[in-house]
């Protein structure tokens, strides 16, 4: 769980316990895999908000903007659409809520034992100057899988590294003959238990011993650190994340999606007609051509409604 201004990669280790209090914006992120095929997700909540007493102000603005950005992206991650379409609509939605997407944050195509970026299939929320030159326009294709990760802040969107200790790391595919016995033992454990998936130092029985072995591994790039980032203005950061499969008749979101808008009250709203039309589309994939005939009349009626929503 990550509190308020931090944007991710936080996994509590030996640092002091963080006490969550009412009014905090808390982000909870989880990833699991089966035989290297990963599903990742994240959700934001404001502690203490209820339908009778919803969260307000810039924190609510950020959550609502992040939610609608995630929903708009879902409707665009379909074969034939491009990453540039998602970047454009995210800019429109965040501007409507007087917010900014975090600069430089990427969403990736994921593959077996790859949770990010070994391909050119990337979606950037708010490109920095380098990314404007490096990130290529690309089309989504059938049978691809994406981890769509949205971060929104009422601040400038600029990030800096937090002073919180880095505890999340991921093994690389580099090779090096480690000198220290502690380093070799640590790296062997990482290879056996985590393969190429991210891990936290909390997963080791002796965290101090793990840190001893970690240093040489990081120095020689056998393991990459994931520093905790935060908004440079000290503003709250909202996050929503899900895993989505591109299929011939649309896409399938395999996690995430639960959201209660009654818990948040924003003074802002989306007025762009194109964005509103996109959000009004059904997020469900279109029905296949070989479905069995529906027997119940109510089911047929439901199908008509869904088809109308798709159009």
C-alpha positions as CSV (number, residue, x, y, z in Angstrom):
1,X,0.0,0.0,0.0
2,X,1.2,3.5,-0.9
3,X,0.0,6.6,0.9
4,X,-1.0,10.0,-0.7
5,X,2.0,11.6,-2.5
6,X,4.0,8.5,-3.4
7,X,3.4,7.0,-6.8
8,X,4.3,3.3,-6.4
9,X,7.0,0.7,-5.8
10,X,6.6,0.9,-2.1
11,X,7.0,-2.3,-0.2
12,X,7.5,-1.8,3.5
13,X,10.7,-3.3,4.8
14,X,12.5,-2.4,8.0
15,X,11.4,1.3,7.8
16,X,9.1,2.5,10.6
17,X,5.5,1.5,10.3
18,X,3.3,4.0,8.4
19,X,0.1,4.8,10.2
20,X,-2.9,5.3,7.8
21,X,-5.2,8.1,8.9
22,X,-8.6,9.3,7.8
23,X,-8.4,11.4,4.7
24,X,-5.3,9.7,3.3
25,X,-5.3,8.6,-0.3
26,X,-4.1,5.0,-0.3
27,X,-3.1,3.0,-3.3
28,X,-3.1,-0.8,-3.1
29,X,-1.2,-2.7,-5.8
30,X,-1.0,-6.4,-6.3
31,X,0.6,-8.7,-8.8
32,X,0.4,-12.5,-9.1
33,X,1.6,-15.0,-11.7
34,X,1.0,-18.6,-12.7
35,X,4.0,-20.1,-14.5
36,X,5.2,-16.7,-15.6
37,X,1.9,-15.4,-16.9
38,X,1.1,-12.3,-14.7
39,X,-1.9,-10.4,-13.7
40,X,-1.4,-7.0,-12.0
41,X,-3.8,-4.5,-10.6
42,X,-4.0,-1.4,-8.4
43,X,-6.8,0.6,-6.8
44,X,-7.1,3.9,-4.9
45,X,-9.2,4.7,-1.9
46,X,-9.6,7.7,0.3
47,X,-9.8,6.6,3.9
48,X,-13.1,7.4,5.6
49,X,-15.0,8.5,2.5
50,X,-18.6,7.4,2.3
51,X,-21.6,8.0,0.1
52,X,-23.0,10.2,2.9
53,X,-19.7,12.0,3.4
54,X,-17.8,11.8,0.1
55,X,-14.2,12.9,-0.3
56,X,-13.9,16.4,-1.9
57,X,-11.2,18.8,-3.2
58,X,-8.1,18.0,-5.2
59,X,-7.8,14.5,-3.9
60,X,-11.3,13.6,-5.2
61,X,-10.4,15.3,-8.4
62,X,-7.3,13.1,-8.9
63,X,-9.2,9.9,-8.1
64,X,-12.1,10.7,-10.5
65,X,-9.7,11.7,-13.3
66,X,-7.6,8.6,-12.8
67,X,-10.7,6.4,-12.9
68,X,-12.0,7.9,-16.1
69,X,-8.6,7.8,-17.7
70,X,-8.4,4.1,-17.0
71,X,-11.9,3.5,-18.3
72,X,-11.2,5.5,-21.5
73,X,-8.0,3.5,-22.1
74,X,-9.8,0.2,-21.7
75,X,-12.2,1.2,-24.5
76,X,-9.2,2.0,-26.8
77,X,-7.0,-1.0,-26.2
78,X,-8.4,-2.9,-29.1
79,X,-6.8,-4.2,-32.3
80,X,-6.2,-1.4,-34.8
81,X,-6.2,1.4,-32.3
82,X,-2.9,3.2,-31.3
83,X,-1.1,4.2,-28.2
84,X,-1.3,7.8,-29.3
85,X,-5.1,7.8,-29.0
86,X,-4.8,6.8,-25.3
87,X,-2.2,9.5,-24.6
88,X,-4.5,12.1,-26.2
89,X,-7.6,11.1,-24.3
90,X,-5.7,10.9,-21.0
91,X,-4.5,14.5,-21.5
92,X,-8.1,15.7,-22.2
93,X,-9.6,13.9,-19.1
94,X,-6.9,15.1,-16.7
95,X,-7.2,18.7,-18.0
96,X,-11.0,18.6,-17.3
97,X,-10.3,17.8,-13.7
98,X,-7.5,20.4,-13.4
99,X,-5.0,17.5,-12.9
100,X,-2.0,16.1,-14.7
101,X,-0.9,12.5,-15.5
102,X,2.5,11.7,-14.0
103,X,5.2,12.6,-16.5
104,X,7.1,9.7,-18.0
105,X,5.0,6.9,-16.6
106,X,4.6,3.9,-19.0
107,X,2.2,1.1,-19.5
108,X,3.6,-2.0,-21.2
109,X,2.7,-5.0,-23.2
110,X,3.5,-8.0,-20.9
111,X,4.6,-11.5,-21.9
112,X,5.6,-14.6,-20.0
113,X,8.1,-13.6,-17.3
114,X,8.0,-10.1,-18.6
115,X,6.0,-7.6,-16.6
116,X,7.3,-4.6,-18.6
117,X,9.0,-3.3,-21.5
118,X,11.1,-5.7,-23.5
119,X,9.2,-4.6,-26.6
120,X,8.2,-1.4,-28.5
121,X,4.7,-1.8,-27.3
122,X,4.4,1.0,-24.8
123,X,1.8,3.5,-23.7
124,X,3.0,6.8,-22.2
125,X,0.6,8.9,-20.1
126,X,2.5,12.2,-20.3
127,X,5.7,12.0,-22.4
128,X,8.8,13.8,-21.2
129,X,11.1,15.4,-23.8
130,X,13.1,12.2,-24.3
131,X,10.0,10.0,-24.7
132,X,8.6,12.3,-27.3
133,X,11.5,11.3,-29.5
134,X,11.9,7.7,-28.4
135,X,8.3,6.3,-28.0
136,X,7.0,5.1,-31.3
137,X,3.4,5.1,-32.5
138,X,2.1,1.5,-32.5
139,X,-1.1,-0.4,-33.1
140,X,-2.6,-2.9,-30.7
141,X,-2.9,-6.4,-32.1
142,X,-5.0,-9.5,-31.3
143,X,-3.6,-11.8,-28.6
144,X,-1.4,-9.1,-26.9
145,X,-1.7,-8.5,-23.2
146,X,-1.2,-5.1,-21.5
147,X,-0.8,-3.8,-18.0
148,X,-2.5,-0.4,-18.1
149,X,-1.2,1.8,-15.3
150,X,-2.7,5.2,-14.7
151,X,-1.2,7.8,-12.3
152,X,-2.9,11.2,-11.8
153,X,-2.1,14.2,-9.6
154,X,-3.5,17.7,-9.0
155,X,0.2,18.8,-9.1
156,X,2.4,19.5,-12.1
157,X,2.9,15.9,-13.0
158,X,6.6,16.1,-12.3
159,X,8.2,13.3,-10.2
160,X,11.2,13.0,-7.9
161,X,12.7,10.1,-6.0
162,X,11.3,9.8,-2.5
163,X,13.5,9.5,0.6
164,X,11.7,6.2,1.5
165,X,14.1,3.2,1.2
166,X,13.9,1.2,-2.0
167,X,12.7,-2.3,-1.2
168,X,11.3,-3.5,-4.6
169,X,13.7,-4.9,-7.2
170,X,13.7,-7.1,-10.3
171,X,16.3,-9.4,-11.7
172,X,17.8,-8.5,-15.1
173,X,19.2,-10.8,-17.8
174,X,22.8,-9.5,-17.3
175,X,25.6,-11.8,-16.2
176,X,28.4,-11.2,-13.8
177,X,30.6,-13.4,-11.6
178,X,29.8,-12.2,-8.1
179,X,32.7,-11.9,-5.7
180,X,31.0,-12.0,-2.3
181,X,29.6,-15.1,-0.8
182,X,26.5,-13.2,0.5
183,X,25.9,-11.8,-2.9
184,X,26.0,-15.2,-4.6
185,X,23.7,-16.7,-2.0
186,X,21.2,-13.8,-2.4
187,X,21.2,-13.9,-6.2
188,X,20.8,-17.7,-6.2
189,X,17.7,-17.2,-4.0
190,X,16.3,-14.6,-6.2
191,X,16.7,-16.8,-9.3
192,X,15.1,-19.8,-7.7
193,X,12.2,-18.0,-6.0
194,X,11.3,-15.0,-8.2
195,X,12.8,-15.8,-11.6
196,X,12.4,-12.5,-13.6
197,X,9.4,-11.1,-11.5
198,X,9.7,-8.1,-9.2
199,X,10.2,-8.9,-5.5
200,X,10.4,-7.1,-2.2
201,X,13.1,-7.5,0.4
202,X,10.4,-8.2,3.0
203,X,10.2,-11.7,1.3
204,X,13.5,-12.6,2.7
205,X,13.8,-14.2,6.2
206,X,16.8,-12.1,7.1
207,X,16.4,-8.7,5.5
208,X,19.7,-7.3,6.7
209,X,21.6,-10.3,5.2
210,X,19.7,-9.8,2.0
211,X,20.7,-6.2,1.8
212,X,24.4,-7.2,2.1
213,X,24.0,-9.5,-0.9
214,X,21.9,-7.0,-2.8
215,X,24.5,-4.2,-3.1
216,X,26.9,-6.0,-5.4
217,X,24.1,-7.3,-7.5
218,X,22.7,-3.8,-8.0
219,X,26.2,-2.4,-8.7
220,X,26.8,-4.8,-11.5
221,X,23.2,-4.6,-12.8
222,X,22.2,-8.1,-12.1
223,X,19.2,-6.7,-10.2
224,X,17.4,-3.4,-11.0
225,X,16.0,-1.3,-8.1
226,X,12.5,0.3,-8.3
227,X,12.9,3.6,-6.3
228,X,9.8,5.0,-4.7
229,X,8.7,8.1,-6.6
230,X,6.5,11.0,-5.5
231,X,5.0,14.2,-6.9
232,X,7.5,17.1,-6.8
233,X,4.8,19.5,-5.5
234,X,3.9,17.2,-2.6
235,X,0.4,16.7,-4.1
236,X,-1.6,13.4,-3.8
237,X,-1.3,10.8,-6.5
238,X,-4.2,8.5,-7.5
239,X,-3.6,5.2,-9.3
240,X,-5.7,2.6,-11.1
241,X,-4.2,-0.4,-12.9
242,X,-5.5,-3.5,-14.6
243,X,-4.5,-6.3,-17.0
244,X,-6.2,-6.5,-20.3
245,X,-6.2,-9.1,-23.1
246,X,-6.7,-8.0,-26.7
247,X,-9.0,-10.5,-28.4
248,X,-10.6,-10.6,-31.9
249,X,-13.9,-9.1,-30.7
250,X,-12.5,-6.4,-28.4
251,X,-10.7,-7.0,-25.1
252,X,-11.0,-8.7,-21.7
253,X,-10.1,-6.9,-18.5
254,X,-9.1,-9.7,-16.2
255,X,-9.0,-7.7,-13.0
256,X,-9.9,-4.3,-11.5
257,X,-12.9,-2.3,-12.6
258,X,-14.7,-1.9,-9.2
259,X,-15.4,1.7,-8.5
260,X,-18.0,3.6,-6.4
261,X,-18.3,7.2,-7.7
262,X,-20.6,8.1,-4.8
263,X,-17.5,8.1,-2.5
264,X,-16.0,11.1,-4.4
265,X,-17.4,14.6,-5.1
266,X,-15.6,16.8,-7.6
267,X,-16.5,20.3,-8.8
268,X,-15.1,19.4,-12.2
269,X,-16.6,17.2,-15.0
270,X,-15.8,16.1,-18.5
271,X,-17.4,18.2,-21.2
272,X,-15.6,17.1,-24.3
273,X,-18.2,15.4,-26.5
274,X,-15.7,12.9,-28.0
275,X,-14.5,11.7,-24.6
276,X,-18.0,11.4,-23.2
277,X,-19.0,9.4,-26.3
278,X,-16.0,7.1,-25.7
279,X,-16.9,6.6,-22.0
280,X,-20.5,5.8,-23.0
281,X,-19.4,2.8,-25.0
282,X,-19.8,-0.6,-23.5
283,X,-16.6,-2.0,-22.1
284,X,-17.8,-5.5,-22.9
285,X,-16.4,-7.3,-25.9
286,X,-18.8,-7.9,-28.8
287,X,-20.6,-11.3,-28.9
288,X,-19.1,-14.0,-31.1
289,X,-20.9,-15.4,-34.1
290,X,-21.2,-19.0,-32.9
291,X,-23.2,-18.3,-29.7
292,X,-26.1,-20.5,-28.9
293,X,-29.6,-19.0,-29.3
294,X,-30.9,-17.3,-26.3
295,X,-34.0,-19.0,-25.0
296,X,-35.3,-16.4,-22.7
297,X,-36.9,-13.3,-24.0
298,X,-35.2,-11.1,-21.4
299,X,-31.8,-12.3,-22.6
300,X,-32.7,-11.3,-26.1
301,X,-33.7,-7.9,-24.9
302,X,-30.5,-7.6,-23.0
303,X,-28.5,-8.4,-26.1
304,X,-30.2,-5.6,-28.0
305,X,-29.4,-3.1,-25.3
306,X,-25.8,-4.2,-25.3
307,X,-25.5,-4.0,-29.1
308,X,-27.0,-0.5,-29.0
309,X,-24.4,0.5,-26.4
310,X,-21.6,-0.8,-28.6
311,X,-22.9,1.4,-31.5
